[in-house]
Amino acid sequence: MNKEWLLNYLNTQKNRTFDIHRLEKAFMSAVGIDAFSYKKFAGFVRDLEYDGEIVPVKNKQKIHNGKDPHLPVEWRLIKKQIESRWNIGRFMTLASLIDLSFYQSHPGEQTEEAWSRISAVAAFLESQGPKIWVSREERSYQLFHDEKWLDNSEGKEFLRRIKKTLPDLYARVYGEPFVYWLQPRMLTEDVRRILIVENRSLFHSCRRVLEEGGNIYGLSPELLIFGRGKHIVSSLSYLEDLRVPVPYTTIWYAGDYDPSGFAIYDSLKRSYPDYPIQLAISLYEEIAQQAKSPVPIKPGQVQNREQVALFFEEVKPYPLILDKAEQSWSNRVRFPQEAISYETMQKGGLT
């Protein structure tokens, strides 16, 4: 990072005037707080001033930032006419494949690196034969030699500039896999009932009961998923990769009685509005009956009631669940799923 970075940054801003504090903050964010040096930053600013790229606002030159070396607070960028670096032939060559209007109006962005990336996309789009869908990371490595590039801010901005999307590149973000149990001899395409449990121990207890032909407090899921806490919020779309006909299913969710567990349910409902997700009421009622000893929760769990509003709205008709949930929320305690087990299920005659 040097004065060139500062100049490029300023050229991307809409306003010609800028505040030195904001510029310093942007530079610090770019280089990282550990690598940031105010003296070097101040030196780069003075270099740009010496080069005639920026000047302090005349009537405010005496207002300084109070640091050593001090700098005026308000500056003005001297806009210069930048000639196009790419000849018209380049634009004409790819005009039918890629929208290059951004680069036509921003000559400063016409770098060889940008052209190399544009050429890679054009070559892919022009390639003969059927296009095959691959993961975002695979396509990113194929085209840009960096499997993570399309997922970072630079890659996303590049696609925005050329008005392309991941589907245009036949790339998609696949759901992160989750651990699951599928009823023996059943195809995922035939699944209609799904149960998600937040914790590992309950997952295995439920699996044992189902393998023995039993049910889970009246629920008979054909697909059992280990939610792994918040992990399920990012991985539930993996159902589609498994070819589960999601719109035709019922998806029950059961989590801990604690703020995080309530918030996970809200996040699932908000993240997957088209998924038929509902609370596994019978499990929540059983946990409420069995959980006698609350466990203090660690600091940092959800405190904003709005983040758990959907959960509390849906349990209003169930006094036992609502009372236990309010105890958890108000007293900052947890009633864990481990209150029910394979043993309690056996005693309850569920198998």
LINMOLIN-V351906 format. One record per residue. N is the residue number from 1. RES is the residue in one small letter. PHI is phi in radians with two decimals (999 if undefined). NEAR is the number of other ideal C-beta (glycine too) atoms within 10 Angstrom. Layout:
n = <N | N>
res = <RES | RES>
phi = <PHI | PHI>
near = <NEAR | NEAR>
This chain:
n = <1 | 2 | 3 | 4 | 5 | 6 | 7 | 8 | 9 | 10 | 11 | 12 | 13 | 14 | 15 | 16 | 17 | 18 | 19 | 20 | 21 | 22 | 23 | 24 | 25 | 26 | 27 | 28 | 29 | 30 | 31 | 32 | 33 | 34 | 35 | 36 | 37 | 38 | 39 | 40 | 41 | 42 | 43 | 44 | 45 | 46 | 47 | 48 | 49 | 50 | 51 | 52 | 53 | 54 | 55 | 56 | 57 | 58 | 59 | 60 | 61 | 62 | 63 | 64 | 65 | 66 | 67 | 68 | 69 | 70 | 71 | 72 | 73 | 74 | 75 | 76 | 77 | 78 | 79 | 80 | 81 | 82 | 83 | 84 | 85 | 86 | 87 | 88 | 89 | 90 | 91 | 92 | 93 | 94 | 95 | 96 | 97 | 98 | 99 | 100 | 101 | 102 | 103 | 104 | 105 | 106 | 107 | 108 | 109 | 110 | 111 | 112 | 113 | 114 | 115 | 116 | 117 | 118 | 119 | 120 | 121 | 122 | 123 | 124 | 125 | 126 | 127 | 128 | 129 | 130 | 131 | 132 | 133 | 134 | 135 | 136 | 137 | 138 | 139 | 140 | 141 | 142 | 143 | 144 | 145 | 146 | 147 | 148 | 149 | 150 | 151 | 152 | 153 | 154 | 155 | 156 | 157 | 158 | 159 | 160 | 161 | 162 | 163 | 164 | 165 | 166 | 167 | 168 | 169 | 170 | 171 | 172 | 173 | 174 | 175 | 176 | 177 | 178 | 179 | 180 | 181 | 182 | 183 | 184 | 185 | 186 | 187 | 188 | 189 | 190 | 191 | 192 | 193 | 194 | 195 | 196 | 197 | 198 | 199 | 200 | 201 | 202 | 203 | 204 | 205 | 206 | 207 | 208 | 209 | 210 | 211 | 212 | 213 | 214 | 215 | 216 | 217 | 218 | 219 | 220 | 221 | 222 | 223 | 224 | 225 | 226 | 227 | 228 | 229 | 230 | 231 | 232 | 233 | 234 | 235 | 236 | 237 | 238 | 239 | 240 | 241 | 242 | 243 | 244 | 245 | 246 | 247 | 248 | 249 | 250 | 251 | 252 | 253 | 254 | 255 | 256 | 257 | 258 | 259 | 260 | 261 | 262 | 263 | 264 | 265 | 266 | 267 | 268 | 269 | 270 | 271 | 272 | 273 | 274 | 275 | 276 | 277 | 278 | 279 | 280 | 281 | 282 | 283 | 284 | 285 | 286 | 287 | 288 | 289 | 290 | 291 | 292 | 293 | 294 | 295 | 296 | 297 | 298 | 299 | 300 | 301 | 302 | 303 | 304 | 305 | 306 | 307 | 308 | 309 | 310 | 311 | 312 | 313 | 314 | 315 | 316 | 317 | 318 | 319 | 320 | 321 | 322 | 323 | 324 | 325 | 326 | 327 | 328 | 329 | 330 | 331 | 332 | 333 | 334 | 335 | 336 | 337 | 338 | 339 | 340 | 341 | 342 | 343 | 344 | 345 | 346 | 347 | 348 | 349 | 350 | 351>
res = <m | n | k | e | w | l | l | n | y | l | n | t | q | k | n | r | t | f | d | i | h | r | l | e | k | a | f | m | s | a | v | g | i | d | a | f | s | y | k | k | f | a | g | f | v | r | d | l | e | y | d | g | e | i | v | p | v | k | n | k | q | k | i | h | n | g | k | d | p | h | l | p | v | e | w | r | l | i | k | k | q | i | e | s | r | w | n | i | g | r | f | m | t | l | a | s | l | i | d | l | s | f | y | q | s | h | p | g | e | q | t | e | e | a | w | s | r | i | s | a | v | a | a | f | l | e | s | q | g | p | k | i | w | v | s | r | e | e | r | s | y | q | l | f | h | d | e | k | w | l | d | n | s | e | g | k | e | f | l | r | r | i | k | k | t | l | p | d | l | y | a | r | v | y | g | e | p | f | v | y | w | l | q | p | r | m | l | t | e | d | v | r | r | i | l | i | v | e | n | r | s | l | f | h | s | c | r | r | v | l | e | e | g | g | n | i | y | g | l | s | p | e | l | l | i | f | g | r | g | k | h | i | v | s | s | l | s | y | l | e | d | l | r | v | p | v | p | y | t | t | i | w | y | a | g | d | y | d | p | s | g | f | a | i | y | d | s | l | k | r | s | y | p | d | y | p | i | q | l | a | i | s | l | y | e | e | i | a | q | q | a | k | s | p | v | p | i | k | p | g | q | v | q | n | r | e | q | v | a | l | f | f | e | e | v | k | p | y | p | l | i | l | d | k | a | e | q | s | w | s | n | r | v | r | f | p | q | e | a | i | s | y | e | t | m | q | k | g | g | l | t>
phi = <999 | -2.60 | -1.16 | -1.10 | -1.10 | -1.06 | -1.16 | -1.08 | -1.08 | -1.11 | -1.23 | -1.54 | -1.48 | -1.25 | -1.56 | -1.38 | -1.57 | -2.59 | -1.70 | -1.10 | -1.13 | -1.21 | -1.13 | -1.09 | -1.11 | -1.13 | -1.17 | -1.10 | -1.14 | -1.28 | -1.55 | 1.70 | -1.09 | -1.27 | -1.58 | -1.23 | -2.28 | -1.10 | -1.08 | -1.18 | -1.03 | -1.06 | -1.13 | -1.12 | -1.10 | -1.16 | -1.10 | -1.14 | -1.14 | -1.11 | -1.33 | 1.40 | -1.52 | -2.42 | -2.49 | -1.15 | -1.11 | -0.93 | -1.41 | -2.29 | -1.15 | -1.48 | -1.55 | -1.85 | -1.48 | 1.34 | -1.94 | -2.11 | -1.29 | -1.38 | -2.33 | -1.02 | -1.36 | -1.88 | -2.30 | -2.32 | -1.47 | -1.58 | -1.24 | -2.08 | -1.24 | -1.81 | -1.35 | -1.10 | -1.54 | -1.75 | -1.32 | -1.06 | -1.06 | -1.10 | -1.11 | -1.18 | -1.05 | -1.89 | -0.99 | -1.41 | -1.84 | -2.36 | -1.38 | -1.87 | -1.07 | -1.05 | -1.26 | -1.14 | -1.59 | -2.27 | -0.96 | -1.12 | -1.62 | -1.43 | -1.75 | -1.17 | -1.12 | -1.11 | -1.13 | -1.06 | -1.21 | -1.08 | -1.11 | -1.12 | -1.16 | -1.08 | -1.09 | -1.15 | -1.14 | -1.47 | -1.05 | -1.39 | 1.54 | -1.19 | -1.49 | -1.94 | -1.25 | -2.37 | -1.27 | -0.96 | -1.16 | -1.17 | -1.18 | -1.08 | -1.21 | -1.08 | -1.55 | -2.16 | 1.04 | -2.67 | -1.16 | -1.79 | -1.12 | -1.20 | -1.67 | -1.63 | -1.09 | -1.15 | -1.14 | -1.12 | -1.17 | -1.04 | -1.09 | -1.09 | -1.15 | -1.67 | 0.98 | -2.14 | -2.16 | -1.00 | -1.03 | -1.09 | -1.69 | 0.92 | -2.21 | -2.51 | -1.64 | -1.42 | -1.11 | -1.24 | -1.06 | -2.17 | -1.41 | -2.56 | -2.13 | -2.01 | -0.95 | -0.93 | 1.12 | -1.95 | -1.50 | -1.07 | -1.14 | -1.74 | -1.17 | -2.21 | -2.21 | -2.25 | -2.16 | -1.89 | -2.06 | -1.21 | -1.87 | -1.10 | -1.09 | -1.18 | -0.99 | -1.22 | -1.13 | -1.12 | -1.03 | -1.07 | -1.08 | -1.17 | -1.12 | -1.56 | 1.53 | -1.55 | -2.23 | -1.84 | 0.87 | 1.61 | -1.74 | -2.19 | -1.20 | -1.62 | -2.27 | -1.96 | -2.08 | -1.51 | -1.23 | 0.95 | 1.07 | -1.19 | -0.94 | -1.12 | -1.11 | -1.58 | -1.89 | -1.06 | -1.12 | -1.08 | -0.95 | -1.21 | -1.16 | -1.43 | 1.17 | -1.32 | -1.33 | -0.86 | -1.06 | -1.78 | -1.90 | -2.04 | -1.99 | -1.67 | -2.15 | -2.36 | -2.19 | -1.17 | -1.48 | -2.75 | -0.93 | -1.14 | -1.10 | -1.11 | -1.19 | -1.07 | -1.08 | -1.04 | -1.11 | -1.08 | -1.11 | -1.36 | -1.35 | -2.24 | -1.09 | -1.63 | -1.55 | -1.38 | -1.65 | -2.56 | -1.30 | -1.44 | -0.96 | -1.09 | -1.22 | -1.09 | -1.16 | -1.18 | -1.07 | -1.05 | -1.30 | -1.51 | -1.39 | -1.76 | -2.00 | -1.23 | -1.96 | -1.04 | -1.62 | -1.33 | -1.04 | 1.87 | -1.29 | -0.90 | -2.15 | -1.48 | -1.04 | -1.11 | -1.32 | -2.20 | -1.07 | -1.12 | -1.06 | -1.14 | -1.15 | -1.35 | -1.68 | -0.95 | -1.31 | -2.11 | -0.94 | -1.10 | -1.20 | -1.05 | -1.09 | -1.16 | -1.15 | -1.15 | -1.05 | -1.08 | -1.17 | -1.24 | -1.66 | 0.96 | -2.28 | -2.12 | -1.96 | -1.32 | -1.07 | -1.11 | -1.13 | -1.96 | -2.57 | -1.03 | -1.13 | -1.15 | -1.15 | -1.11 | -1.14 | -1.40 | 1.29 | -1.37 | -1.95>
near = <16 | 11 | 20 | 11 | 14 | 22 | 18 | 11 | 15 | 21 | 15 | 10 | 13 | 4 | 9 | 12 | 12 | 19 | 13 | 21 | 12 | 11 | 20 | 19 | 11 | 16 | 19 | 16 | 10 | 13 | 16 | 9 | 7 | 5 | 10 | 15 | 10 | 15 | 10 | 15 | 21 | 18 | 14 | 19 | 22 | 14 | 16 | 20 | 17 | 10 | 11 | 9 | 18 | 23 | 14 | 18 | 14 | 8 | 8 | 13 | 13 | 8 | 13 | 14 | 16 | 8 | 14 | 9 | 12 | 11 | 21 | 17 | 19 | 15 | 23 | 15 | 17 | 14 | 10 | 9 | 5 | 12 | 6 | 14 | 15 | 17 | 8 | 9 | 7 | 17 | 16 | 10 | 13 | 18 | 11 | 9 | 16 | 20 | 13 | 22 | 13 | 14 | 23 | 14 | 8 | 15 | 13 | 14 | 17 | 18 | 12 | 9 | 8 | 19 | 16 | 10 | 20 | 20 | 15 | 14 | 20 | 16 | 11 | 16 | 16 | 10 | 9 | 4 | 5 | 6 | 11 | 6 | 12 | 16 | 15 | 19 | 17 | 13 | 20 | 22 | 16 | 14 | 19 | 18 | 9 | 14 | 15 | 12 | 19 | 23 | 15 | 12 | 7 | 12 | 18 | 13 | 9 | 19 | 16 | 11 | 19 | 20 | 12 | 16 | 9 | 17 | 9 | 15 | 21 | 14 | 20 | 14 | 12 | 16 | 15 | 13 | 10 | 18 | 13 | 18 | 19 | 16 | 16 | 7 | 5 | 12 | 12 | 15 | 9 | 12 | 21 | 13 | 15 | 24 | 25 | 26 | 28 | 24 | 19 | 15 | 15 | 28 | 22 | 16 | 22 | 27 | 17 | 15 | 19 | 21 | 13 | 12 | 8 | 16 | 15 | 25 | 19 | 11 | 20 | 12 | 25 | 19 | 21 | 25 | 24 | 22 | 26 | 16 | 15 | 15 | 15 | 24 | 18 | 13 | 17 | 25 | 16 | 17 | 23 | 13 | 13 | 17 | 12 | 23 | 13 | 19 | 8 | 10 | 19 | 13 | 22 | 22 | 25 | 27 | 28 | 25 | 25 | 24 | 24 | 19 | 28 | 25 | 21 | 25 | 24 | 20 | 18 | 22 | 17 | 11 | 14 | 16 | 8 | 7 | 18 | 13 | 21 | 13 | 19 | 22 | 19 | 15 | 24 | 26 | 16 | 23 | 25 | 21 | 13 | 15 | 22 | 7 | 8 | 17 | 15 | 9 | 17 | 10 | 7 | 8 | 15 | 18 | 11 | 9 | 11 | 8 | 16 | 22 | 13 | 19 | 23 | 16 | 10 | 17 | 23 | 9 | 9 | 16 | 10 | 15 | 22 | 16 | 12 | 21 | 23 | 13 | 15 | 22 | 20 | 8 | 11 | 15 | 17 | 20 | 23 | 20 | 26 | 16 | 18 | 23 | 15 | 18 | 9 | 14 | 22 | 15 | 9 | 13 | 7 | 18 | 14>
